Amino acid sequence: MLKDITIGQYYNVESVIHRLDARTKLILTILYAISLFICNDIWMFSFAALFLTIYIILSRVPFVHMVKGMKMIWFFILFTAVFSLFGGRGTVLWELGFLHITDDGLAMTGKIIVRLSFLILGSAVMTYTTMPMSLAAGLESLLGFLKIFRVPVAELAIMLSIALRFIPIFMEELDKIMKAQMSRGADFESGNIFKRIRACVPVFIPLFASAIRRAEELAEAMDARCFHGGEGRTRMHPLQYGMRDYVTYFIAACYFAGMIVYRIGFTV
Amino acid sequence: MSLIDVRHLTHTFYIKDTDGNVIRERNAVEDVNFQAAKGKIIAVIGKNGSGKSTFAKHLNALLVPTEGTVIIAGKNTAEEKQLLSVRKTVGMIFQNPDNQIVGNSVAEDIGFGLENLGVESGQIWETIYRTLEQTGLSAYIRQNPSALSGGQKQRLAVASVMAMKPECIVLDEATSMLDPAGSRMILKLVRDMNRKYGMTVIMITHHASEIVCADYVYVMKDGRIGLEGSPESVLSQTDQLWSMGVETVFPQRIWHTLTKSLTDRKLQEQAVLSMEDLICRLRDNRLGDRLITGEAAIPGLREMPRKPSGTEMLIQADHLGYTYCSGGQKKQALTDVSFQIRKGELIAVAGQTGSGKSTLLQLLNGLLRTNEGKLIVNGIDVIKEKNLKKLRQKIGFVFQYPEYQLFETSVLRDVMYGPSNFGFDKEQARQMAIDALKLMELDEEIYEQSPLELSGGQKKRVALAGILAYRPEILILDEPTAGLDAEGKRRLFTLIRQLNREQNITVIMVSHDMNDIYELADRLFVLHQGRMVYDGPPERALSDTDFVKRYALEMPDVLSLKLALSIS
């Protein structure tokens, strides 16, 4: 069910990862993402897997919950993987017409699947353990230098946080509109691709109209509560580094340095 | 001096064409004078479209007057520099709980307004804890608002406004999307805030029962104040209120019916706002007998006329169940439900939120699939059948707020969508659509208009036409009266009754309002925690005080009166 998608939603438990400063988690996530893209042998991937495992365990977010919350994304990964499966060069292992699978292609597919899933799990831990407002504040602080280029960083950060809030609402609404149109005889499951796309119009137009209506109402509600942009706003979650953040930075730096040294020194 | 002082307020909406030229203008609010003294509860009542929401937005400077002035605590809302100060003085609670919650947790949402005011972070948290305590939400501090019930969400909206310490709080139809328990909770909360902290409250509503506790009442019609005064003086004018699209409270309606034909005008003009008062008066004046017989008899007091059920079996459910997965856990939404429905019955389904009502409805036309039990609808085995189109054509399913499903470029095409899907050719579909639009009393001139540009009430009727167009034999309605005012409700009930009595369409409707159920339904299902706990005539269950209490239902007003007067 669409309602089961929980990615991007805060998971309410107490853990050391939950208590980290949002900036620490953001930087950690970025470093981890880069490290995944320099991984190119089984040892590096194992090391990255170990790091991720510890990270997830410390966050105390149940693994099953994370995996279930990302159903759509798993589908996307699979989709990408299938493309790369037929795209490689090298020794041909299997052939059917113009389709062929090679050893290179297979290895590449494996890497893509592992990289993408690790990447998504890694960033999911961040969103599961950080209140969106804090995340927004963290982003705002890290990207604060853009303000001199007149980028409205604070407003963008609030937008992001609101977008996250409305994901479950729109999922529920999508479900309801689909059901209502199915009751009126809509058929989303048969016919060719064009027919199916056309069948989506009666769903997306009401969803779009509802998004506009909600946006208008929300804007009014925000105005009514004295929202007037980022200027003069204070923060309920002030960003503050503690000991655990410095420790985390140190561990992250060691991990990242280890990866780079290994990559340069031990692999071809 | 009054906290809010509105003089000769007029607000004009200009409808412009694509080049920005004004093609039409309309006064949503016209020459309104309004005062609210500090610490009072002031109500503004009116039917949908009477301009009361436009008026409300002026109190918070979301709109500024076209003509006239709005002064809030000495500040003119038309002055740009006063904007924040005005909004800090007057807090707003809107209709839709979802569209006013900004935060991703309860605490965050309360913090949002305080952040906007530039409060220090330590103090923000202090205020959050205190406000949660005051509003009874402490247990939910880190909850995601999406996980709260409608009533709790609205409670959060009140809390978030309260935290900003306004002097006045405006509720713009804040209870209209809530169930009765939720509405009561919000009204009580607001009254507490008024009593304990001297908060000035402005209530905008279309429910007469909500204004009884007010200190002063304004009635709006077509953008103007049509009537004003104390609740007693306003609500006792039954006929005049009705001409403005407002239905007065139940005791007053009964009193009005009873005294209508009496020569004593004074008696007729008395305010009877509470049930206790009504009962006292009935005893004193020996008017009680008139209730039951004669021209002033109240329908349903002795017995509601019920339609005898037909013979043709239409729906048969045996040990029906439904289990769903949520967060890796299996949950039983419906357990062992069995019933039979004959053609032409009018059935209401009641039960608390989460009791399985929606699940049951959605199983009937295969929107939800199950393999627990047996379900035959109109001869089709819903559990085994792969192609459900034939079944869905027989069932018209009216979701809550059906107007939100309109999508076509014209009204006519939208209504034709159903018939076309079910295989009727263009000409047939067109004719069916026109028939349905006529049945819904919609003018021909709107056929080519975009459905998205219509008024709320028209949209709802177009949406209903879109379902009636393919001529279903079973009509399922989920909370059909949600958001309707008294007139809209009367019209809908007339339609439902007409479809049921004249065309023998089977109706199954979910409702939270026991008055509606008692008035309309011939048979009642009560669901509780996924089980069917009652199946029978509405009066038997709803006149049983214990039963009503056990399943958190409410006794219909007529039955309460009957019980109090011990009429058998």
Interface residues (C-beta under 8 A of the other chain):
Chain A: M1 K3 D4 T6 Q9 Y10 N12 P62 V64 H65 K68 M131 P132 M133 S161 I162 L164 R165 P168 I169 K176 I177 K179 A180 Q181 M182 S183 R184 G185 A186 D187 V201 P202 I205 P206 A209 S210 R213 R214 E217 L218 E220 A221 M222 D223 A224 R225 C226 F227 H228 G232 R233 T234 R235 M236 H237 P238
Chain B: K57 N60 L62 L84 R87 K88 G91 M92 F94 N96 D98 N99 Q100 I101 V102 G103 N104 S105 A107 E108 G111 F112 G113 L114 E115 N116 L117 G118 V119 E120 S121 I124 W125 I128 R142 Q143 N144 P145 S146 S160 V161 M164 Y324 C325 S326 G327 G328 Q362 N365 L367 K389 R392 Q393 I395 G396 F397 F399 P402 Y404 Q405 L406 F407 E408 Y417 G418 S420 N421 F422 L452 G466 I467 Y470
